[in-house]
């Protein structure tokens, strides 16, 4: 009789152990079954510390910009209690969802929201297969509910996979940005596009520009090319049936220019004749560069070269029509390294021209006593003596006339 009771006790203990999921804080290997389904026993955990009077905890998994696997707080979303303040949910239950019937796909984007029977819920938390075996817990932060500014959600993070997955980036109904994480296959283009789909008709244009300009830096929407990607995304979501995408593109452009104003690298610069400075424009496409005084300085693809003493305004005209300027002062003019030289008849001597760019042509004035035999772009001139006597040669550089006294022996 005692033996039978002992066997019954052993069987009862075994049944209890089998009915309670094993708590693991590492990834579970081989979680994918046939056709990409998740194998039974692929648990995620939720630490409900901070919530009181929990009769039930629910795990709501939803495809970002898509459907939920099950109706909110339905029976298939109910978690099992492991111990005080710790609950588990078997992701294999997602294999046969009512709205998503093809299971949890790693190439798609999902988030999870935990909630209880008293109306509390967490912020959306991105989730992937790597989160199997991990525990989500609430921080001390409260965030605006994405659908109602009058409600607050509990910020929630993963204990182990907190770098790859976390509070989902979203733009709320009031235009605020919440969250810190994109899903693995997501970017700011998706988040902004999803907000536009939901709220484009609920705000006036000026409000939309302000909201998007505030959101773009936070969502790393920092390239002008992303605007065309955004339009393609909205086309993919078939928004052209409801919205004017040309109008949306214009709003996105205005928001981007507000978030990332075009800037020129320098607004003032000083260079010497023959010297150069390169100007660059950020957050804008330069259509052409213009100098207000071609005799003082030239400009090509943003490179400004000083020609002679004076000031000029360099203008970068952008594709948007906006103009950015830089005042450039050239502090010196070209000059000769020597003001006078002596040379024997039939011989040559070289004199340097300082402050001269090689692309500028010189104009030479020779005499019967001596002549300059260098090419017109030379930065050093070669003088040849022709006849005994003293003479003055003239070299015109950028409108500046340089004089060289030559004594031919």
Buried (B, 14 or more C-beta within 10 A) or exposed (E): EEEEEEEEEEEEEEEEEEEEBEEBEEBBEEBBBEEBBBBEBBBBBBBBEEBEEBEBBBBBBBBBBEEBBBEEBEEBBBBBBBEEBBBBBBBBBBBBBEEBEEBBEEEBBBBBBBBBBEEBBBBBBBBBBBBBBBBBBBBEEEBBBBEEEEEBBBBBBBEBBBEBBBBBBBBBBBBBBBBBBBBBEBBBBBBBBBBBBBBBEEBEEEEBBBBBBBBBEBBBBEEBEBBEBBBEBBEEBEBEEEBEBEEBBBBBBBBBBBBBEBEBBBEEBEBBBBBBBEBEBEBBEBEEBBBBBEBBBBBEEBEBBBBBBBBBBBBBBBEBEBEBBBBBBBBBBBBBEEEEBEBEBEEBBEBEBBBBBEEBEBEBEBBEBBBBEBEEEBBEBBBBBBEEBEBEBBBBBBEBEBEBEBBBE
